[in-house]
């Protein structure tokens, strides 16, 4: 490898330099403080675990995205986390074993073998919350409301919230007696919104005319909340699981409209993000300029079974770096106090008192005794009438 290549990072892996890192960390702390005010307890999951624990319940969605290595201690297969949801589920089921509702939040990097979409990071920094032990729609509304508050805290000028329910497609697939392969094929076509291919597939695969109408209608049912009334009419004779899912989605949408009338809601009945492990309402936040979701989540009620404790659960994760970059510009003016080397020794107690009061004080060194611009200070330590004082940097 050449000298220049030694400094290159792998495709999809980025470093965050000081100016931006300060703002990302500020947003991370604000979000974790927000989660705390909503009653969520911080946990710090490990970067890697045995692969069986990390892949449980999410295998089909994360199998190709997760790095696996051989543990030199145990000889077992380890995986570097590509999602922290199963880790939180393991903590809830095995490590904590709390009775009743359990609220957890977390922050950290995850790692993907490849980017989920073009220009996406393979090592995003995520924050998220998980709520265990409550199966009612109140929990879904609580989690989505907290997501809205999280995005609003970043002051995004334009964004929207997409809502769906995987139970609709799952009930239709069962009613149409689709094989596992047929379900996979239709799922991929719906995700791609490939209308012509969907029509061809339905014509070739579905013999019952009414079932064909149901499946062809599904990808067209997207838009404002009014689409749910249309869906009720179209699926009036569909299995009860379909109508129940529509009603649940309508209740959540109405609750969110009451709480946050200013947030644009977009309903999509063929939204199947995380279909293989989600079990109910799913949602995602989008903003212009990214080309993918900023945050996503939904209900997943079965992951805890693998850890010996089945628990209803719902939660979300936020791409913290994307959220910061799309949010309102933050004043990046430097704020700190520079202490020239000649004054450091005799002013040490004064410098420490400034730091104790919350000030950022940068002490010069012998080799570089004077101010350097990248130290990002707007004030400096001086000596006035024999005593240390602070003045603006000219």
Order of alpha helices (4+ residues) and beta strands (2+ residues): alpha-beta-beta-alpha-alpha-beta-beta-alpha-beta-beta-alpha-beta-alpha-alpha-alpha-alpha-beta-alpha-alpha-beta-beta-beta-beta-alpha-beta-alpha-alpha-beta-beta-beta
